[in-house]
Amino acid sequence: MNRVAVVTGGASGMGEATCHELGRRGCSVAVVDVNAQAAQRVADDLRRDGVTATAVRADVTDRAGVQDAFAKVRAELGPIEILVTSAGLFGFASFADITVDDWQRMIDVNLTGTFHCCQVALPDMVAAGWGRIVMISSSSAQRGTPFAAHYASSKGALLTLTKSLAREYASVGITVNNIPPSGIETPMQHQSQAAGHLPDNDTIAANIPMGRLGTGADIAAAVGFLCSEEAGFITGQTLGVNGGSVM
């Protein structure tokens, strides 16, 4: 699969694993992240594995910054054909304690940031008559999460954005799908555990039918399939990768 792929939030966790999976599948990969140093590390790792890769710093809430970042990708790698939106923000707070600023920041990163990236990348896909978009949401979008209403709401909106874009762009060869992970071990999860917001891994695993936490590679494998030629008749779908915790 010789395609140009952009992965936002590509410098850690599920995004990093996705960069490696798409590189393994033959894509040229742009590692886009707000952490420039971490993005460069991932791009260097990819290049050591023989993957054509570049690191680009971008804050997905900054429309001009996204435009500049994607222009750099086009200049270095070519038109964008695959977009995986893994950049995200998580937070815990009781509903009564969520401030207007907290709410807006969550929407800005998780929803509006995805909007920016999709809108900037889509013209390349339309021109090519081929494209793949995979949005990473959360199982919180499917079942709700107490003490994280702002997070769950921002991720829930991605499910309907997926369906809307899938209907709008299917006729020009572009698929748009969504993966809502649950029980995946990531740096973000470790931060929440350290803050006392989540239980330890054994407790989490005990509530997953598969009996274990997932990995970034589990998510990346699903992303890789949805971005493949073989998945060309799959669009507007929500593919849960969660060990059976949401059915």
LUMLUM-155393 format. One line per 10 residues: number of its first residue (from 1); their letters; for each residue x, y, z of N, C-alpha, C. Coordinates in nm, 4 decimals, padded with zeros to 6 digits. Each point is the difference from the previous one (the first is absolute). Example, Ala and Ser with C-alpha at 12.3 -4.5 7.8 and 13.67 -1.06 7.14 Angstrom:
BEGIN
1> as> 01.3190,-00.5690,00.7800,-00.0890,00.1190,00.0000,00.0900,00.1200,00.0000; -00.0350,00.1050,-00.0720,00.0820,00.1190,00.0060,-00.0770,00.1090,00.0730
END
This chain:
BEGIN
1> mnrvavvtgg> 00.0860,-00.1191,00.0000,-00.0860,00.1191,00.0000,00.0894,00.1238,00.0000; 00.0275,00.0530,-00.1154,00.0895,00.1148,-00.0128,-00.0817,00.1284,00.0071; -00.0317,00.0420,00.1217,-00.0839,00.1174,00.0221,00.0672,00.0931,00.1010; -00.0399,00.1259,-00.0004,00.0488,00.0967,00.0980,-00.1019,00.0081,00.1141; 00.0468,-00.0282,00.1210,-00.0876,-00.0033,00.1168,00.0415,00.1050,00.1010; -00.0970,00.0708,00.0539,00.0202,00.0932,00.1097,-00.0651,-00.0592,00.1242; 00.0761,-00.0055,00.1093,-00.0529,-00.0476,00.1273,00.0169,00.1115,00.1022; -00.1108,00.0580,00.0453,00.0102,00.1018,00.1044,00.0086,-00.0699,00.1359; 00.0674,00.0642,00.0933,00.0272,-00.0675,00.1260,00.0901,-00.1198,-00.0208; 00.0844,00.0093,-00.1019,00.0791,-00.1149,-00.0425,00.1251,-00.0262,00.0813
11> asgmgeatch> 00.0261,00.0818,00.1016,00.1262,-00.0105,00.0727,-00.0067,-00.0908,00.1220; -00.1164,-00.0561,00.0307,-00.0083,-00.0883,00.1170,-00.1232,-00.0888,-00.0098; -00.0011,-00.1033,00.0826,-00.1174,-00.0839,00.0170,-00.0543,-00.0599,-00.1281; -00.1314,00.0081,-00.0156,-00.0663,-00.0577,-00.1158,00.0454,00.0654,-00.1305; 00.0253,00.1297,00.0038,00.0454,00.0689,-00.1194,00.1366,-00.0483,-00.0454; 00.0908,-00.0187,00.0944,00.1331,-00.0500,-00.0344,-00.0082,-00.1401,-00.0600; -00.0796,-00.0865,00.0630,-00.0167,-00.1359,-00.0531,-00.0595,00.0031,-00.1398; -00.0924,00.0928,-00.0241,-00.0611,00.0121,-00.1319,00.1018,00.0450,-00.1044; 00.0884,00.0908,00.0364,00.1059,00.0421,-00.0927,00.0825,-00.1202,-00.0448; 00.0356,-00.0863,00.0950,00.0811,-00.1165,-00.0341,-00.0785,-00.1000,-00.0847
21> elgrrgcsva> -00.1283,-00.0174,00.0290,-00.0818,-00.0932,-00.0773,-00.0156,00.0476,-00.1441; -00.0282,00.1274,-00.0192,-00.0158,00.0521,-00.1356,00.1329,-00.0011,-00.0745; 00.1077,00.0255,00.0716,00.1315,-00.0115,-00.0627,00.0292,-00.1426,-00.0422; -00.0362,-00.0951,00.0831,00.0199,-00.1412,-00.0333,-00.0795,-00.0382,-00.1232; -00.1131,00.0640,-00.0199,-00.0847,-00.0284,-00.1149,00.0449,00.0746,-00.1264; 00.1089,00.0733,00.0082,00.0554,00.0645,-00.1178,-00.0309,00.1466,-00.0166; -00.0667,00.0601,00.0977,-00.0330,00.1417,-00.0104,00.1200,00.0876,00.0337; 00.0030,00.1175,-00.0574,00.0847,00.1083,00.0491,-00.0780,00.0676,00.1127; 00.0667,00.0267,00.1115,-00.0724,00.0402,00.1208,00.0455,00.1364,00.0505; -00.0972,00.0883,00.0234,00.0255,00.1269,00.0660,-00.0460,-00.0114,00.1445
31> vvdvnaqaaq> 00.0949,00.0125,00.0910,-00.0290,-00.0062,00.1437,-00.0302,00.1425,00.0460; -00.1262,00.0273,00.0240,-00.0423,00.1355,00.0367,-00.0355,00.0008,00.1484; 00.0607,00.0913,00.0740,-00.0239,00.0039,00.1436,00.0362,00.1378,00.0538; -00.0598,00.0368,00.1116,00.0331,00.1270,00.0639,00.1376,-00.0052,00.0649; 00.0495,-00.1213,00.0270,00.1320,-00.0206,00.0577,00.0986,-00.0283,-00.1129; 00.0730,00.1022,-00.0423,00.0886,-00.0130,-00.1165,00.1116,-00.1000,00.0253; 00.0558,-00.0002,00.1201,00.1109,-00.0903,00.0299,-00.0446,-00.1454,-00.0052; -00.1158,-00.0289,00.0569,-00.0512,-00.1369,-00.0020,-00.0359,-00.0426,-00.1421; -00.0561,00.0918,-00.0779,-00.0329,-00.0316,-00.1394,00.1260,-00.0330,-00.0787; 00.1061,00.0737,00.0249,00.1256,-00.0267,-00.0698,00.0554,-00.1367,00.0376
41> rvaddlrrdg> -00.0122,-00.0363,00.1277,00.0464,-00.1325,00.0433,-00.0720,-00.1105,-00.0762; -00.1326,00.0117,-00.0128,-00.0768,-00.1023,-00.0704,00.0377,-00.0034,-00.1480; 00.0145,00.1166,-00.0598,00.0388,00.0051,-00.1416,00.1377,-00.0629,-00.0212; 00.0928,00.0256,00.0929,00.1330,-00.0607,-00.0099,-00.0091,-00.1518,00.0111; -00.0845,-00.0486,00.0927,-00.0193,-00.1448,00.0140,-00.0553,-00.0602,-00.1284; -00.0954,00.0684,-00.0608,-00.0582,-00.0484,-00.1251,00.1046,-00.0069,-00.1100; 00.0806,00.1032,-00.0101,00.1021,00.0017,-00.1046,00.1025,-00.1114,00.0197; 00.0314,-00.0301,00.1256,00.0915,-00.1114,00.0259,-00.0584,-00.1325,-00.0468; -00.1347,-00.0056,-00.0032,-00.0670,-00.1206,-00.0489,-00.0223,00.0033,-00.1508; 00.0541,00.1001,-00.0664,-00.0119,00.0080,-00.1452,-00.1240,00.0721,-00.0494
51> vtatavradv> -00.0717,00.0673,00.0894,-00.1227,00.0713,-00.0366,00.0330,00.1446,-00.0355; -00.0597,00.0503,-00.1068,00.0107,00.1423,-00.0308,-00.0880,00.0755,00.0989; 00.0601,00.0896,00.0784,-00.0755,00.0640,00.1080,00.0499,00.1412,00.0236; -00.0879,00.0823,00.0532,00.0359,00.1348,00.0411,-00.0738,00.0333,00.1287; 00.0593,00.0876,00.0784,-00.0620,00.0466,00.1240,-00.0451,00.1439,-00.0182; -00.1226,00.0296,00.0421,-00.0545,00.1341,-00.0165,-00.0688,00.0404,00.1298; 00.0375,00.1148,00.0533,-00.0679,00.0475,00.1194,-00.1276,00.0742,-00.0389; -00.1095,-00.0297,00.0702,-00.1247,00.0735,-00.0215,-00.0889,-00.0135,00.1215; -00.0654,00.1077,00.0342,-00.1073,00.0010,00.0986,-00.1297,-00.0052,-00.0802; -00.0753,-00.1087,00.0156,-00.1171,-00.0182,-00.0864,-00.1085,00.1040,00.0241
61> tdragvqdaf> 00.0085,00.0747,00.1104,-00.1000,00.1050,00.0239,00.0292,00.1268,-00.0787; 00.1174,00.0074,-00.0595,00.0457,00.1180,-00.0734,-00.0165,-00.0247,-00.1496; -00.1035,00.0574,-00.0601,-00.0300,-00.0271,-00.1403,00.1173,00.0381,-00.0906; 00.0579,00.1163,00.0209,00.1124,00.0412,-00.0836,00.1183,-00.0944,00.0189; 00.0205,-00.0461,00.1236,00.1079,-00.0937,00.0268,-00.0210,-00.1329,-00.0694; -00.1238,-00.0470,-00.0022,-00.0315,-00.1249,-00.0707,00.0236,00.0174,-00.1488; -00.0425,00.1124,-00.0550,00.0208,00.0246,-00.1422,00.1492,00.0011,-00.0346; 00.0796,00.0652,00.0846,00.1445,00.0048,-00.0243,00.0614,-00.1399,00.0117; -00.0430,-00.0761,00.0997,00.0544,-00.1343,00.0212,-00.0319,-00.0913,-00.1174; -00.1232,00.0041,-00.0476,-00.0385,-00.0875,-00.1105,00.0659,00.0445,-00.1301
71> akvraelgpi> 00.0246,00.1305,-00.0142,00.0739,00.0479,-00.1174,00.1424,-00.0548,00.0022; 00.0585,-00.0067,00.1176,00.1344,-00.0570,00.0123,-00.0011,-00.1481,-00.0381; -00.1039,-00.0723,00.0426,-00.0117,-00.1414,-00.0364,-00.0074,-00.0147,-00.1515; -00.0817,00.0819,-00.0650,-00.0132,-00.0072,-00.1463,00.1336,00.0282,-00.0680; 00.0726,00.0986,00.0524,00.1271,00.0366,-00.0616,00.1039,-00.1105,00.0146; -00.0028,-00.0700,00.1123,00.1025,-00.1009,00.0267,-00.0387,-00.1397,-00.0488; -00.1297,-00.0332,00.0100,-00.0424,-00.1371,-00.0291,-00.0953,-00.0100,-00.1180; -00.0806,00.1038,-00.0227,-00.0996,-00.0041,-00.1062,-00.1400,00.0219,00.0548; -00.1016,-00.0051,-00.0865,-00.1388,00.0197,00.0432,-00.0413,-00.1005,00.1071; -00.0847,00.0448,00.0896,-00.0438,-00.0823,00.1137,-00.1147,-00.0902,-00.0441
81> eilvtsaglf> 00.0166,-00.1301,00.0208,-00.1020,-00.0967,-00.0401,-00.0625,-00.0727,00.1183; 00.0705,-00.0012,00.1135,-00.0494,-00.0656,00.1206,00.0140,00.0969,00.1162; -00.1050,00.0124,00.0793,00.0029,00.0838,00.1197,-00.0525,-00.0800,00.1183; 00.0799,-00.0074,00.1050,-00.0418,-00.0632,00.1250,00.0065,00.1065,00.1081; -00.1138,00.0310,00.0596,-00.0049,00.1064,00.1005,00.0031,-00.0622,00.1388; 00.1215,-00.0099,00.0535,00.0203,-00.0608,00.1314,00.0303,00.1029,00.1078; 00.0248,00.1236,-00.0383,00.0264,00.1044,00.0990,-00.1229,00.0187,00.0871; 00.0206,00.0058,00.1306,-00.1152,00.0138,00.0878,00.0388,00.0488,00.1376; -00.1023,00.0421,00.0736,00.0159,00.0517,00.1357,-00.0983,-00.0724,00.0898; 00.0451,-00.0347,00.1211,-00.0855,-00.0685,00.0958,-00.0035,00.0796,00.1290
91> gfasfaditv> -00.1087,-00.0098,00.0744,-00.0090,00.0694,00.1273,-00.1075,-00.0587,00.0887; 00.0212,00.0085,00.1298,-00.0981,-00.0446,00.0993,-00.0484,00.1193,00.0806; -00.1311,00.0087,00.0196,-00.0598,00.1004,00.0879,-00.1468,-00.0338,00.0164; -00.0526,00.0259,00.1175,-00.1446,-00.0146,00.0158,-00.0678,00.1012,-00.0909; -00.1208,-00.0328,-00.0438,-00.0677,00.0877,-00.0952,-00.0143,00.1410,00.0562; -00.0293,00.0114,00.1285,-00.0201,00.1315,00.0613,00.1280,00.0819,00.0027; 00.1134,-00.0663,-00.0073,00.1285,00.0702,00.0089,00.0643,00.0283,-00.1353; -00.0609,-00.0448,-00.1088,00.0560,00.0285,-00.1323,-00.0213,00.1481,-00.0307; 00.1095,00.0707,-00.0214,-00.0114,00.1422,-00.0319,-00.0287,00.0175,-00.1492; -00.0438,00.1171,-00.0349,-00.0240,00.0305,-00.1409,00.1299,-00.0154,-00.0795
101> ddwqrmidvn> 00.1102,00.0429,00.0584,00.1291,-00.0132,-00.0680,00.0384,-00.1465,-00.0169; -00.0237,-00.0827,00.1041,00.0286,-00.1438,-00.0094,-00.0811,-00.0628,-00.1128; -00.1274,00.0330,-00.0028,-00.0890,-00.0533,-00.1033,00.0481,00.0388,-00.1388; 00.0310,00.1280,-00.0174,00.0394,00.0487,-00.1315,00.1320,-00.0606,-00.0441; 00.0951,-00.0152,00.0926,00.1288,-00.0580,-00.0349,-00.0166,-00.1433,-00.0488; -00.0864,-00.0762,00.0662,-00.0233,-00.1383,-00.0405,-00.0610,-00.0068,-00.1397; -00.0970,00.0844,-00.0256,-00.0621,00.0052,-00.1323,00.1015,00.0460,-00.1045; 00.0810,00.0993,00.0357,00.0979,00.0539,-00.0945,00.0978,-00.1072,-00.0466; 00.0504,-00.0803,00.0930,00.0998,-00.1010,-00.0362,-00.0648,-00.1196,-00.0686; -00.0987,-00.0589,00.0655,-00.0517,-00.1293,-00.0458,-00.0937,00.0098,-00.1195
111> ltgtfhccqv> -00.0795,00.1043,-00.0067,-00.0970,00.0130,-00.1096,00.0461,00.1005,-00.1053; 00.0238,00.1235,00.0425,00.0369,00.1016,-00.0990,00.1357,-00.0306,-00.0619; 00.0928,-00.0561,00.0779,00.1290,-00.0391,-00.0555,-00.0148,-00.1037,-00.1097; -00.0910,-00.0948,00.0202,-00.0273,-00.1000,-00.1032,-00.0640,00.0646,-00.1228; -00.0913,00.0920,00.0235,-00.0616,00.0764,-00.1096,00.1061,00.0703,-00.0841; 00.0933,00.0700,00.0666,00.1056,00.0699,-00.0727,00.0789,-00.0970,-00.0887; 00.0428,-00.1105,00.0594,00.0853,-00.0943,-00.0733,-00.0734,-00.0615,-00.1187; -00.1246,-00.0382,00.0198,-00.0770,-00.0586,-00.1099,-00.0218,00.1003,-00.1118; -00.0370,00.1216,00.0364,-00.0312,00.0987,-00.1028,00.1242,00.0385,-00.0800; 00.1173,00.0026,00.0644,00.1228,00.0365,-00.0696,00.0510,-00.1155,-00.0870
121> alpdmvaagw> -00.0210,-00.1244,00.0435,00.0511,-00.1158,-00.0745,-00.0911,-00.0432,-00.1143; -00.1290,00.0209,00.0136,-00.0946,-00.0572,-00.0961,00.0196,00.0440,-00.1458; 00.0391,00.1243,-00.0280,00.0178,00.0360,-00.1412,00.0993,-00.0896,-00.0743; 00.1052,-00.0455,00.0677,00.0948,-00.0913,-00.0637,-00.0683,-00.1314,-00.0372; -00.0819,-00.0504,00.0902,-00.0683,-00.1276,-00.0231,-00.1033,00.0127,-00.1109; -00.0720,00.1108,-00.0001,-00.0993,00.0231,-00.1055,00.0693,00.0046,-00.1359; 00.1125,00.0693,-00.0069,00.0730,00.0107,-00.1265,00.0504,-00.1355,-00.0470; 00.0360,-00.0870,00.0970,00.0518,-00.1326,-00.0350,-00.1110,-00.1002,-00.0293; -00.1224,00.0309,00.0433,-00.1093,-00.0961,-00.0135,00.0184,-00.1200,00.0906; 00.0764,00.0182,00.1079,00.0289,-00.1096,00.0947,00.0430,00.0616,00.1326
131> grivmissss> -00.0492,-00.0547,00.1082,00.0426,00.0504,00.1305,-00.0514,-00.0858,00.1129; 00.0715,00.0074,00.1110,-00.0390,-00.0705,00.1220,00.0140,00.0958,00.1186; -00.1067,00.0111,00.0756,00.0047,00.0748,00.1262,-00.0443,-00.0939,00.1110; 00.0788,-00.0067,00.1055,-00.0376,-00.0759,00.1190,00.0105,00.0936,00.1196; -00.1110,00.0205,00.0679,-00.0028,00.0824,00.1208,00.0078,-00.0908,00.1226; 00.0876,00.0343,00.0931,00.0084,-00.0749,00.1254,-00.0864,00.0723,00.1024; -00.1055,-00.0662,00.0462,-00.0880,00.0627,00.0986,00.0219,-00.0670,00.1358; -00.1032,-00.0588,00.0578,00.0109,-00.0641,00.1305,-00.1283,-00.0747,00.0285; 00.0114,-00.1064,00.0777,-00.1215,-00.0701,00.0428,-00.0876,00.0896,00.0871; 00.0583,00.1062,00.0548,-00.0812,00.0974,00.0744,-00.1086,00.0597,-00.0875
141> aqrgtpfaah> 00.0240,00.0045,-00.1299,-00.0993,00.0514,-00.0933,-00.1185,-00.0941,-00.0131; 00.0225,-00.1274,00.0295,-00.1048,-00.1002,-00.0167,-00.0805,-00.0246,00.1269; 00.0642,00.0158,00.1154,-00.0688,-00.0357,00.1250,-00.0007,00.1110,00.1040; 00.0669,00.1127,-00.0290,00.0096,00.1073,00.0970,00.1030,-00.0329,00.1072; 00.0522,00.1047,00.0629,00.0976,-00.0184,00.1066,-00.0246,00.1008,00.1105; -00.0313,-00.0477,00.1210,-00.0176,00.0950,00.1107,00.1307,00.0733,00.0288; -00.0125,00.1241,00.0397,00.1147,00.0852,00.0310,00.0864,00.0297,-00.1234; -00.0578,-00.0187,-00.1165,00.0707,00.0367,-00.1242,-00.1011,00.0359,-00.1078; -00.1038,00.0730,00.0381,-00.1072,00.0324,-00.0959,00.0516,00.0823,-00.1163; 00.0961,00.0891,00.0261,00.0540,00.0821,-00.1086,00.0789,-00.0857,-00.0982
151> yasskgallt> 00.0753,-00.0943,00.0530,00.0774,-00.0905,-00.0864,-00.0935,-00.0883,-00.0821; -00.0962,-00.0645,00.0667,-00.0923,-00.0899,-00.0695,-00.0791,00.0739,-00.1073; -00.0400,00.1223,00.0297,-00.0767,00.0787,-00.0978,00.0836,00.0332,-00.1226; 00.1260,00.0382,00.0227,00.0858,00.0346,-00.1135,00.0267,-00.1210,-00.0875; 00.0149,-00.1165,00.0609,00.0256,-00.1221,-00.0763,-00.1277,-00.0516,-00.0662; -00.1136,00.0188,00.0660,-00.1267,-00.0420,-00.0592,-00.0290,00.0732,-00.1292; 00.0386,00.1256,-00.0050,-00.0217,00.0778,-00.1217,00.0786,-00.0562,-00.1180; 00.1118,-00.0670,00.0278,00.0794,-00.0581,-00.1082,-00.0741,-00.1133,-00.0697; -00.0871,-00.0695,00.0729,-00.0755,-00.1080,-00.0626,-00.0929,00.0552,-00.1073; -00.0650,00.1118,00.0292,-00.0904,00.0575,-00.0996,00.0760,00.0736,-00.1091
161> ltkslareya> 00.1155,00.0570,00.0328,00.0840,00.0598,-00.1040,00.0457,-00.1070,-00.0981; 00.0366,-00.1165,00.0517,00.0395,-00.1121,-00.0853,-00.1108,-00.0353,-00.0980; -00.1197,-00.0167,00.0504,-00.1120,-00.0406,-00.0853,-00.0324,00.1073,-00.1043; 00.0073,00.1254,00.0415,-00.0323,00.1093,-00.0917,00.1006,00.0094,-00.1141; 00.1293,-00.0076,00.0340,00.1019,00.0072,-00.1044,-00.0038,-00.1242,-00.0890; -00.0278,-00.1152,00.0595,-00.0082,-00.1232,-00.0793,-00.1075,00.0114,-00.1068; -00.1154,00.0538,00.0346,-00.1083,00.0160,-00.0972,00.0347,00.1047,-00.1060; 00.0673,00.1049,00.0431,00.0282,00.1091,-00.0927,00.1072,-00.0355,-00.1018; 00.0975,-00.0835,00.0400,00.1166,-00.0227,-00.0854,00.0090,-00.1407,-00.0580; -00.0981,-00.0846,00.0265,00.0061,-00.1367,-00.0533,00.0043,-00.0019,-00.1524
171> svgitvnnip> -00.0708,00.0895,-00.0629,-00.0110,-00.0023,-00.1465,00.1309,00.0361,-00.0693; 00.0956,00.0552,00.0752,00.1286,00.0353,-00.0613,00.1129,-00.0898,00.0513; -00.0366,-00.1168,00.0525,00.1005,-00.1005,00.0319,00.0688,00.0151,00.1340; -00.0598,00.0763,00.0901,00.0603,00.0236,00.1312,-00.0822,-00.0714,00.1069; 00.0655,-00.0774,00.0835,-00.0675,-00.0643,00.1128,00.0355,00.0732,00.1289; -00.0964,00.0031,00.0914,00.0190,00.0668,00.1288,-00.0558,-00.0921,00.1079; 00.0858,-00.0418,00.0905,-00.0404,-00.0925,00.1061,00.0531,00.0457,00.1345; -00.0455,-00.0686,00.1034,00.0258,00.0429,00.1371,00.0369,-00.1189,00.0861; 00.1005,00.0166,00.0840,00.0367,-00.1037,00.0968,-00.0110,00.0590,00.1398; -00.0896,-00.0540,00.0836,-00.0099,00.0445,00.1383,00.0692,-00.0997,00.0941
181> psgietpmqh> 00.1238,00.0247,00.0389,00.0708,-00.0962,00.0842,-00.0550,-00.0043,00.1425; 00.0325,-00.1080,00.0683,-00.0272,-00.0114,00.1440,00.1001,-00.0972,00.0589; 00.0478,00.0323,00.1188,00.0916,-00.0909,00.0681,00.1345,-00.0137,-00.0677; 00.0464,00.1059,-00.0637,00.1287,-00.0031,-00.0687,00.1056,00.0646,00.0903; 00.1115,-00.0685,00.0178,00.1070,00.0549,00.0836,00.0777,00.1042,-00.0790; -00.0041,00.1237,00.0484,00.0644,00.1119,-00.0677,00.0640,00.0919,00.1044; 00.0900,00.0888,-00.0428,00.0538,00.0998,00.0930,-00.1092,00.0850,00.0647; -00.1059,00.0318,-00.0748,-00.1095,00.0781,00.0557,-00.0689,-00.0764,00.1136; -00.0156,-00.1317,-00.0184,-00.0585,-00.0819,00.1056,00.0892,00.0007,00.1240; 00.1292,-00.0116,-00.0204,00.0924,-00.0006,00.1140,-00.0079,00.1311,00.0778
191> qsqaaghlpd> -00.0145,00.1110,-00.0712,-00.0131,00.1293,00.0664,-00.1270,00.0054,00.0842; -00.1087,-00.0553,-00.0529,-00.1260,-00.0005,00.0742,00.0080,-00.0906,00.1214; 00.0707,-00.1114,-00.0114,00.0200,-00.0887,00.1142,00.0829,00.0688,00.1082; 00.1065,00.0680,-00.0424,00.0859,00.0691,00.0959,-00.0763,00.1090,00.0749; -00.0983,00.0600,-00.0669,-00.0805,00.1049,00.0629,-00.1138,-00.0569,00.0842; -00.0151,-00.1326,-00.0016,-00.1039,-00.0634,00.0792,-00.1359,-00.0050,-00.0652; -00.0064,00.0295,-00.1295,-00.1284,00.0007,-00.0691,-00.0397,-00.1377,-00.0535; 00.0972,-00.0868,-00.0200,-00.0259,-00.1338,-00.0515,00.0641,-00.1040,00.0921; -00.0591,-00.1195,00.0092,00.0596,-00.1062,00.0808,00.1218,-00.0607,-00.0682; 00.0639,-00.0948,00.0672,00.1189,-00.0628,-00.0560,-00.0373,-00.0919,-00.1157
201> ndtiaanipm> 00.1030,-00.0449,-00.0722,-00.0225,-00.0794,-00.1210,-00.0770,-00.1291,00.0274; 00.0304,-00.0672,00.1107,-00.0681,-00.1258,00.0310,-00.1492,00.0220,00.0201; -00.0355,00.1096,00.0646,-00.1419,00.0302,00.0232,-00.0700,00.0317,-00.1310; 00.0662,00.0769,-00.0859,-00.0581,00.0312,-00.1311,-00.0183,-00.1281,-00.0808; 00.1038,-00.0844,-00.0023,-00.0054,-00.1233,-00.0793,-00.1097,-00.0937,00.0467; -00.0288,00.0017,00.1296,-00.1028,-00.0884,00.0546,-00.1388,00.0334,-00.0536; -00.0165,00.1221,-00.0510,-00.1300,00.0411,-00.0541,-00.0058,-00.0072,-00.1524; 00.1024,-00.0590,-00.0607,00.0039,-00.0179,-00.1449,-00.0186,-00.1483,-00.0301; -00.0996,-00.0384,-00.0792,-00.0244,-00.1423,-00.0258,00.1227,-00.0765,-00.0488; 00.0873,00.0639,-00.0779,00.1197,-00.0677,-00.0467,00.1021,-00.0212,00.1110
211> grlgtgadia> -00.0192,00.0662,00.1132,00.0852,-00.0226,00.1162,00.1345,00.0686,-00.0042; 00.0182,00.0951,-00.0908,00.1264,00.0734,-00.0076,-00.0243,00.1397,-00.0539; 00.0977,00.0877,00.0229,-00.0044,00.1305,-00.0631,00.0437,-00.0119,-00.1453; -00.0488,00.0899,-00.0816,00.0441,00.0059,-00.1374,00.1287,00.0791,-00.0120; 00.0585,-00.0035,-00.1167,00.1232,00.0725,-00.0279,-00.0202,00.0942,-00.1178; 00.0962,00.0896,-00.0165,-00.0043,00.0862,-00.1181,-00.0015,-00.0802,-00.1277; 00.0692,-00.1138,00.0007,00.0043,-00.0850,-00.1197,-00.1377,-00.0555,-00.0347; -00.0834,-00.0255,00.1014,-00.1360,-00.0476,-00.0271,-00.0794,00.1048,-00.0779; 00.0135,00.1253,00.0410,-00.0683,00.1086,-00.0704,00.0596,00.0181,-00.1391; 00.1330,-00.0026,-00.0069,00.0675,00.0233,-00.1274,-00.0375,-00.1035,-00.1045
221> aavgflcsee> -00.0173,-00.1244,00.0424,-00.0372,-00.1053,-00.0951,-00.1357,00.0294,-00.0631; -00.0937,00.0478,00.0821,-00.1327,00.0340,-00.0520,00.0071,00.1208,-00.0927; 00.0805,00.0984,00.0386,00.0175,00.1172,-00.0860,00.0598,-00.0415,-00.1343; 00.1028,-00.0844,00.0069,00.0647,-00.0440,-00.1233,-00.0974,-00.0669,-00.0954; -00.0873,-00.0838,00.0540,-00.0990,-00.0649,-00.0855,-00.0957,00.1021,-00.0613; -00.0520,00.0913,00.0819,-00.0956,00.0978,-00.0515,00.0618,00.0927,-00.1045; 00.1318,00.0136,00.0034,00.0686,00.0843,-00.0982,00.0421,-00.0772,-00.1251; -00.0254,-00.1284,-00.0025,00.0480,-00.0841,-00.1095,-00.0919,00.0055,-00.1216; 00.0499,-00.0527,-00.1108,-00.0819,-00.0129,-00.1196,-00.1178,-00.0939,00.0249; 00.0246,-00.1050,00.0787,-00.1027,-00.1022,00.0247,-00.1216,00.0562,00.0743
231> agfitgqtlg> 00.0186,00.1116,00.0714,-00.1090,00.0582,00.0790,-00.0772,00.1059,-00.0774; 00.0102,-00.0009,-00.1309,-00.0596,00.1047,-00.0812,-00.1519,00.0053,00.0000; -00.0660,-00.1055,00.0495,-00.1466,00.0000,00.0051,-00.0505,00.0180,00.1435; 00.0890,00.0423,00.0876,-00.0353,00.0235,00.1402,00.0103,00.1490,00.0276; -00.1108,00.0626,00.0299,00.0023,00.1427,00.0313,-00.1153,00.0356,00.0930; 00.0227,00.1038,00.0805,-00.1008,00.0450,00.0958,-00.0154,-00.0913,00.1196; 00.0979,-00.0867,00.0221,-00.0143,-00.1027,00.1028,00.0799,00.0331,00.1265; -00.0494,-00.0526,00.1113,00.0683,00.0093,00.1279,00.0490,-00.1388,00.0367; 00.1318,-00.0177,-00.0001,00.0615,-00.1298,00.0275,00.0588,00.0012,00.1407; -00.0696,-00.0624,00.0932,00.0464,-00.0043,00.1371,00.1200,-00.0940,00.0153
241> vnggsvm> 00.1061,00.0514,00.0577,00.1169,-00.0826,00.0319,00.0152,00.0115,00.1517; -00.0590,-00.0958,00.0710,-00.0179,00.0198,00.1436,-00.0016,-00.1301,00.0816; 00.0387,-00.1103,-00.0593,00.0022,-00.1259,00.0738,-00.1370,-00.0497,00.0433; -00.1036,00.0529,-00.0614,-00.1367,-00.0410,00.0333,-00.0652,00.0818,00.1099; 00.0655,00.1072,00.0428,-00.0559,00.0786,00.1098,-00.1202,00.0839,-00.0423; -00.0138,00.0269,-00.1286,-00.1197,00.0630,-00.0555,-00.0442,-00.0827,-00.1176; -00.1240,-00.0475,00.0022,-00.0501,-00.0856,-00.1074,-00.1274,00.0576,-00.0610
END
